[in-house]
Structures are given as structure tokens and as C-alpha cells.
Amino acid sequence: MEPNETDEAAVTRELVEETGLSVTVGRLVGSVERPAPNGVFLIFDYECQVTSGVLRAGDDASDVAWVDSATLATLQTAPGLLEALSDWNCLPRA
């Protein structure tokens, strides 16, 4: 996040930068803590509705795709991601 930036502004900015998509930010669905060099990263995940743009990988990803739950289950993901998405009722539909 940038100094004095709201969560909504940060989510909107990051999604454009990293995916090419403009969104309307909705409700907070969950949060996690991850280790960081000088403490922890607090990560807040929000429900979003795409309003425009074309999905593309940003500069820190080699690929990006919309996937269903069967395909997601075959992908390598960060530890705990699928459990968190399941707990938050945010897994993709079949």
C-alpha cells in the first residue's frame, strides 16, 4: 500500500497493475498473516466485480487465467490458499 492509501484504493490500483482489470471493490472476505523480513505481512482479501479490462499477467507473473474448481485443484498454490478460500466461501464454481 502507498502512504495514506485506503484498502479500496490499493486493491483497485493493484488489480489494474497486476491483472489489467478494473474492478468495483466489495466486502472484505478474509485476512491472513504471512512472514515478512521485518515482521509479518497483513493481507486483506476483498470480493471484487470486474468492470472492464482484459485479463493479462503483470510483471511479477508468468501467466494468468480464469479457472474452475477442478482446474484450480491441479495447480500449485501457496500453502493454505485453498483452505482459506474454502473457509471464506470463495472457491470458484465447478
N, C-alpha and C positions, 0 to 999 in steps of 0.2 A: 504494500500500500504506500501511496505517496503521503507526505505530511498533510494533515488536515483533511484527508480524503475519507469519505463515508464508505461503508461496505458496499452500498448500492453503486456508487461511482466506480469503485475499484473493480467490482465484478463486471460491470458494463465495459470498462476500459480493457481489462484483461481478456475478456472473451473476444472482443474485436481484434486485439493484438495477436492472440494465440490461436483463434479459430476462424477469423474473418466474419463472424456472426454478430449482428446487433440483436440485443435481447431486451425484454422487459423483465426486471428482477422481481421475483415473487418472495414467498415466505422462506425463512430460514428452516432447512430440513434437518440439519445436524451439524456437529462440530467434532473435530479431533485434534489431538496434540501430537506433534512429531518432533523428535530430537533435532536440535539445531546446534551449530558450533558453540554458541554462547547462551544456551538455554533451550527453549522449545519454540516451535512454530505453532501458533494457534490458527487452525484452518476452519473457516465457517463456510458451509455449503448451502447454496440457495437454489430453490426451484426457479427456473427461468423459461420464458417463452421466446422463441426465435421470432424476430420481426422482419429481418432482412439479412442479406449477405449470402455468400457462397462458402460452404464448409471447406477449409483448407488447413494444412498443418502450419503452425507458426514456426519460428526459428529454433525452438527447442524440442521439436518433434519431427520424426521421420515420416509419420503417416497419421491420418485421422479418418474416422469412419463412423457412421451411424450403424449400430449393431442391435440385433435382437438378443434375448436372453441366452439362447442356445449358442450363438457365436461368442458372446461375452464369456461364457463358461470355458471356452477353449483358449482364451487369450491370457498371456502373462500379465498379471496385475500386481499392484503394490500390496504388501501384506495387510490384511484386514479390510481391504477396499470392498470386496463383495459382501462381507458380513455387515459392514456399516451401511452399505446401500440397502441391504435386506432389512436391517433394523429400522431404517428411515422410510421403508416402503418406496424406494426409488430405483429398483431394478427395472430394466427395460421389459416390455411385454414380449411374450412369445411371438 
